Amino acid sequence: MSRFRAGIVGGSLAGLTAALTLRDAGWDVELFERAPADMTATGAGLTVQEPSVRYLIERGGAKVEDLTFEVEGVRYLNPDGSVRYEARRPTRFTTWGTLHRGLMELYGTKHYHASHPVLGVTERENGRVYLATESGDEGPFDLVVGADGVNSTVRAAVAPGIALEPAGYLAWRCVADVSRVSRETSDTFDQRLTYCLGDRTHCVIYPVPPREPGGERRINMVWYRNYESPGQVAELLTDRNGVRRPLSVPPGLMAHKYVAEMREAAKALAPQAAEVVAGADEPFSQLIGDLRVPQMVYGRVVLIGDAACVARPHVASGAAKASENAWTLAAALKDWDGDPARLEAWEQDQLRESEILCESGRLQGYRGQVEGTWDPRDPTFDVRSFKERVHG
């Protein structure tokens, strides 16, 4: 039996990677997730950075080609659909569900407690930590890892009052099967990361793998749109059942009138982008903002992933940041003797990286959504690797 026991709160990519790497480091691990076990339909496309696929490849034996889809270059389109700029810039993409499915298969369900929301966290006098749940206290744990996302219950317990600061715009996201668009449009986005720039708006489009192996390839689109007031964003985040969502409206729940408005407004984009919006089944929306905690270690409670830092998605490093948090935490706690200095050193490195990512995201968002000065030739806007961003 292991000397130490960890409780992981949150079963997304950050939580699963933390659970797997800590288990490999010799810890006993229990993971608690509020949602059902099958979350593979959650999320859309994401840019592949090395940390986010590292576990599946290095310890799961997966091949990068089976997890991702590579494009050869980047292209910028004018509003009329003509090419403004293009260059060779190989980039890989995948979907959140692809990564989550693979990590779940490796972790298993024995110590994965789905539909088991954590309501609170308490560190007692003996230094052990307990999790409050609907069925009673879980624990004791030598360490609790809060990997429960931007609305983190763990963060609210140890650092109350810290929340996402809205940036003034939302991401409207959708995925369309290639059969839902014309061959010409499919060819436009094949093998390319494509940007469509407008007046203080822009969208990003790229191909992603099929839902299942051997299935139909898909096209992922993220469209950043400014909103006029907090009242307007409250309406946009109210789903078709009248429920006000704090940060995002999931696929299948966006109000019908806003789906129709999105398809109509997309006609002002490049025609190829408008066709993707028209062919997508269930668009969804996400509030864009910034969040960064002043510290990640609170006694025997640590925060990782979006619970600790939310950088705007322009930097394409959210999953990589979360995975890197988990990998480096496990490395710091291998053969741990309880010395808090290891956690403190880990925290300083991770806070520095979070600051770099957040500032980069703010800069890109400001130029794209406020100034309208996004320049395709500016290297600031390259989809560079996570390690290049944080280590120069």
C-alpha positions in Angstrom: 0.0 0.0 0.0 1.2 3.5 -0.8 2.3 5.8 2.0 0.4 8.7 0.6 -3.2 9.1 -0.7 -4.5 11.8 -3.1 -8.0 13.0 -3.8 -8.5 14.5 -7.2 -11.5 16.7 -7.8 -12.4 16.9 -11.5 -12.3 14.2 -14.1 -11.4 16.3 -17.2 -8.0 16.2 -18.9 -6.2 17.9 -16.0 -7.7 15.6 -13.3 -7.1 12.4 -15.3 -3.5 13.3 -16.1 -2.9 14.2 -12.4 -4.5 10.9 -11.3 -2.5 8.8 -13.7 0.9 10.5 -13.1 0.5 10.5 -9.3 -0.5 6.8 -9.4 2.6 6.1 -11.5 4.6 8.1 -8.8 3.4 5.6 -6.2 0.4 7.4 -4.7 -3.0 5.9 -4.0 -5.5 8.0 -5.9 -9.3 8.5 -5.9 -10.9 10.8 -8.4 -14.3 12.6 -8.0 -16.2 14.0 -10.9 -19.6 15.7 -10.8 -20.6 14.6 -14.3 -21.4 11.1 -15.6 -18.4 9.0 -16.6 -19.0 9.4 -20.4 -17.9 12.9 -21.2 -16.4 12.2 -24.6 -19.0 14.2 -26.4 -18.0 17.3 -24.4 -15.8 19.9 -25.9 -14.7 20.5 -29.5 -11.4 20.8 -31.3 -8.1 21.8 -29.8 -4.5 22.5 -30.9 -2.1 19.6 -30.0 0.8 20.6 -27.8 3.2 18.0 -26.5 2.1 17.9 -22.8 -1.5 17.2 -23.7 -0.7 13.9 -25.6 2.4 13.0 -23.7 0.7 10.4 -21.4 -1.2 8.7 -24.1 2.0 8.3 -26.2 4.7 7.9 -23.6 2.9 5.5 -21.2 -0.2 4.5 -23.1 1.6 3.4 -26.3 -0.6 5.5 -28.6 0.7 6.9 -31.9 0.4 10.6 -32.5 -1.1 9.8 -35.9 -4.0 8.0 -34.3 -4.8 10.8 -31.9 -4.4 13.8 -34.1 -4.8 15.4 -37.5 -2.0 17.3 -39.1 -2.3 20.4 -41.3 0.5 21.7 -43.4 0.1 25.4 -43.2 -1.8 28.5 -42.1 -4.0 30.6 -44.3 -5.8 34.0 -43.8 -9.0 34.7 -45.7 -10.5 38.1 -46.6 -14.2 38.7 -46.0 -14.8 37.9 -49.7 -13.1 34.5 -49.3 -9.9 35.4 -51.2 -6.6 34.5 -49.7 -4.9 37.3 -47.8 -1.8 35.4 -46.6 -0.6 31.9 -46.3 2.6 30.1 -45.2 3.8 26.6 -44.4 3.4 26.0 -40.7 2.7 22.3 -39.7 0.3 22.0 -36.8 -1.6 19.1 -35.3 -5.2 19.2 -34.0 -7.4 16.8 -32.1 -10.6 16.8 -30.1 -11.1 17.0 -26.3 -13.2 13.8 -26.5 -10.4 11.9 -28.2 -7.9 12.7 -25.4 -10.4 12.1 -22.6 -11.5 8.7 -24.0 -7.8 7.6 -24.1 -7.0 8.8 -20.6 -10.2 7.1 -19.2 -9.2 3.8 -20.8 -5.9 3.9 -19.0 -7.1 5.1 -15.6 -10.2 2.8 -15.5 -13.4 3.2 -13.5 -12.5 1.5 -10.2 -11.2 4.7 -8.6 -13.1 7.1 -10.8 -16.2 8.3 -8.9 -18.6 9.7 -11.6 -21.7 11.7 -10.7 -20.0 12.4 -7.4 -19.9 16.2 -6.9 -17.6 17.6 -4.2 -19.3 20.3 -2.1 -16.4 21.5 0.0 -12.9 20.9 1.3 -11.6 20.8 4.8 -8.0 20.5 6.1 -8.0 19.3 9.7 -5.6 19.8 12.5 -3.7 16.5 11.7 -2.9 17.9 8.2 -5.2 15.5 6.5 -7.8 16.7 4.0 -11.4 15.7 3.6 -13.9 16.2 0.8 -17.5 16.9 1.6 -19.9 15.2 -0.8 -23.7 14.5 -0.9 -23.1 11.0 0.6 -20.8 12.2 3.4 -17.1 13.0 3.8 -14.4 11.3 1.6 -10.9 10.9 3.0 -8.6 11.4 4.7 -6.2 12.5 2.0 -2.6 13.6 2.3 -3.2 15.9 -0.7 -6.2 17.2 -2.6 -5.8 18.3 -6.2 -8.4 20.8 -7.4 -8.7 20.1 -11.1 -12.4 21.0 -11.3 -12.2 23.8 -13.9 -13.0 27.5 -14.1 -16.0 27.1 -11.7 -13.8 25.2 -9.2 -15.4 24.2 -5.9 -12.0 23.6 -4.5 -10.8 27.1 -5.4 -13.9 28.6 -3.9 -13.0 26.8 -0.6 -9.4 27.8 -0.4 -9.4 31.1 -2.3 -12.9 32.6 -2.2 -13.8 35.5 -4.5 -11.5 34.6 -7.4 -13.5 34.2 -10.6 -13.2 34.7 -14.3 -12.9 38.3 -15.4 -14.9 38.7 -18.7 -12.9 40.0 -21.7 -15.9 41.5 -23.5 -16.5 38.8 -26.1 -17.6 35.2 -26.5 -16.4 32.2 -28.5 -19.2 30.8 -30.7 -18.1 27.2 -31.5 -19.4 24.6 -33.9 -18.3 21.4 -35.7 -19.5 20.3 -39.1 -19.0 17.0 -40.9 -17.3 17.5 -44.2 -20.3 16.0 -46.0 -22.3 19.0 -44.8 -20.2 21.5 -46.8 -19.3 21.7 -50.5 -16.2 20.1 -51.8 -14.7 23.5 -52.5 -15.2 24.6 -48.9 -13.8 21.3 -47.6 -10.7 21.7 -49.7 -10.3 25.3 -48.4 -9.9 24.0 -44.9 -8.1 20.7 -45.6 -4.5 20.6 -44.5 -4.7 24.2 -43.2 -5.2 26.2 -40.1 -7.4 29.0 -41.4 -8.2 32.5 -40.0 -11.0 34.7 -41.2 -10.5 38.3 -40.1 -13.2 41.0 -39.8 -13.9 44.3 -38.2 -13.0 43.6 -34.5 -13.9 39.9 -34.9 -12.1 36.8 -36.2 -12.7 33.1 -36.5 -10.4 30.1 -36.5 -11.1 27.0 -38.6 -9.3 23.7 -38.8 -10.0 20.0 -39.5 -10.3 17.6 -36.6 -10.4 13.8 -36.4 -13.7 11.8 -36.7 -15.9 11.1 -33.7 -14.9 7.5 -34.0 -12.0 5.8 -35.8 -12.9 5.3 -39.4 -15.6 7.9 -39.3 -16.1 11.1 -41.2 -13.6 13.9 -40.9 -15.0 17.1 -39.4 -14.3 20.9 -39.5 -14.0 22.8 -36.2 -14.7 26.5 -36.0 -14.3 29.1 -33.2 -15.7 32.5 -33.9 -14.9 35.4 -31.5 -17.7 38.0 -31.2 -17.9 41.1 -29.0 -20.9 41.7 -26.9 -22.3 45.2 -26.0 -23.2 44.8 -22.3 -23.3 42.4 -19.3 -27.1 42.2 -19.9 -26.6 41.0 -23.5 -24.1 38.3 -22.4 -26.6 37.1 -19.8 -29.2 36.7 -22.5 -26.7 34.9 -24.8 -25.8 32.5 -22.0 -29.4 31.6 -21.2 -30.1 28.2 -22.8 -33.2 27.1 -24.7 -34.7 25.8 -21.4 -34.4 29.3 -19.8 -31.5 28.3 -17.6 -28.9 31.0 -17.1 -25.5 29.4 -17.6 -22.5 31.1 -15.9 -19.9 30.6 -18.5 -21.0 28.4 -21.5 -24.0 26.9 -23.2 -23.3 23.3 -24.1 -24.0 21.8 -27.6 -27.7 21.2 -28.1 -28.8 23.8 -25.6 -28.2 27.1 -27.3 -31.5 29.1 -27.6 -32.9 28.5 -31.1 -33.1 32.3 -31.8 -29.3 32.6 -31.2 -28.5 29.7 -33.4 -30.5 31.3 -36.2 -28.8 34.7 -35.4 -25.4 33.1 -35.6 -26.1 31.5 -39.0 -27.4 34.8 -40.3 -24.5 36.9 -38.9 -22.0 34.4 -40.4 -23.0 35.6 -43.8 -20.7 38.6 -43.2 -17.7 36.3 -42.9 -15.8 34.6 -45.7 -18.3 32.5 -47.7 -16.5 29.3 -46.7 -16.8 30.1 -43.0 -20.5 30.9 -43.4 -21.0 27.5 -45.0 -19.4 25.7 -42.0 -21.7 27.5 -39.6 -24.7 26.6 -41.8 -23.7 23.0 -41.9 -23.0 22.6 -38.1 -25.6 20.7 -36.1 -25.3 22.2 -32.6 -23.3 25.4 -32.1 -22.4 26.4 -28.6 -21.0 29.4 -26.9 -18.3 30.1 -24.3 -17.6 33.3 -22.3 -14.0 34.4 -22.8 -12.1 35.9 -19.9 -9.0 35.7 -17.7 -8.4 34.0 -14.4 -5.2 33.6 -12.4 -4.8 32.7 -8.8 -2.1 34.4 -6.7 -1.0 31.0 -5.4 -1.6 27.3 -6.3 -0.7 25.7 -3.0 -2.9 26.1 0.1 -1.5 23.8 2.7 -2.3 20.2 1.5 -4.6 21.5 -1.3 -3.3 22.4 -4.7 -5.0 23.9 -7.8 -4.2 22.9 -11.4 -5.6 23.5 -14.9 -8.4 26.0 -15.3 -9.0 26.0 -11.5 -5.8 27.9 -11.2 -5.4 29.7 -14.5 -7.5 30.5 -17.6 -5.6 32.0 -20.5 -7.6 33.1 -23.5 -7.9 30.4 -26.1 -5.9 32.4 -28.7 -2.7 31.0 -27.2 -4.0 27.4 -27.9 -2.4 26.1 -24.7 -5.2 25.4 -22.2 -4.9 21.6 -22.3 -1.1 21.7 -22.5 -1.0 24.0 -19.4 -3.3 21.7 -17.4 -1.3 18.6 -18.4 2.0 20.2 -17.6 0.7 21.2 -14.2 -0.1 17.5 -13.6 3.1 16.1 -14.9 5.3 18.5 -12.9 3.3 18.0 -9.7 3.7 14.3 -9.9 7.5 14.7 -10.5 7.7 17.0 -7.4 5.8 14.5 -5.3 7.6 11.3 -6.3 9.3 9.8 -3.2 7.8 12.7 -1.2 8.7 13.0 2.5 6.1 15.6 3.3 8.4 18.5 2.9 6.3 21.5 1.7 9.4 23.0 0.0 8.8 20.7 -3.0 5.3 22.0 -3.5 6.5 25.6 -3.1 9.1 25.2 -5.8 6.6 23.6 -8.1 4.2 26.4 -7.5 6.6 29.2 -8.4 7.5 27.6 -11.7 3.8 27.1 -12.6 2.7 30.6 -11.6 5.4 32.1 -13.8 4.3 30.0 -16.8 0.6 31.0 -16.1 1.5 34.7 -16.1 3.2 34.4 -19.5 0.3 32.6 -21.1 -2.3 35.0 -19.7 -0.4 38.1 -20.9 0.0 36.5 -24.4 -3.7 35.7 -24.6 -4.7 39.3 -23.5 -2.4 40.8 -26.2 -3.8 38.7 -29.0 -7.4 39.2 -27.9 -6.9 43.0 -27.7 -5.4 43.2 -31.2 -8.0 40.9 -32.7 -11.2 42.1 -30.9 -10.5 45.7 -29.9 -7.8 47.3 -32.1 -8.5 45.2 -35.1 -4.7 45.2 -35.8 -4.1 41.5 -36.2 -1.3 41.1 -38.6 -0.8 37.6 -40.1 3.0 38.3 -40.5 3.4 39.2 -36.8 5.1 36.2 -35.1 3.2 37.0 -32.0 0.2 35.3 -33.5 1.9 32.0 -34.5 0.4 28.9 -32.9 3.7 28.2 -31.2 4.2 25.2 -28.9 3.4 25.6 -25.2 7.1 25.2 -24.3 8.2 27.9 -26.7 5.7 30.3 -25.2 6.6 29.8 -21.6 10.4 29.2 -22.1 11.0 31.7 -24.9 
